Amino acid sequence: MMEKELKWEQLRDQLYLVNNTKNVYYNPSSSIKMEFPCFRFEMNNLDVKHADNKAYARKNRWAVTYISRSLEDIEKVQNEMLDIFQYCNFDTSFRADNLNHAVFNLYF
């Protein structure tokens, strides 16, 4: 019997397809040396819907950050993320350590 794939594994596999990204990291520890360009993602919220005093639906929200030295990559990934993922929105972008970051909130 095959084990059910975890949600984070499914999301990781989808992120590899965005801009043919080779490096995708799920909640990496500080000891991991990331290679760029890359995606870094972690679960940051759980949306729970209630009715009749019961939880009837749960959806994980993920903070997904694309990191690249190239501004052109950032712009391309912004468009691809919004096209590929139905419940995705662009949150912010910033530059740190000579790297460009684009942050998305994604329900998956």
Secondary structure, DSSP 4 states (H G I P E B T S, - for coil): -PPPPPHHHHHHHHHHHGGG-S-EEES--TT----SSEEEEEEEEEEEEEETTEEEEEEEEEEEEEEES-HHHHHHHHHHHHHH-TTEEEEEEEEETTEEEEEEEEE-
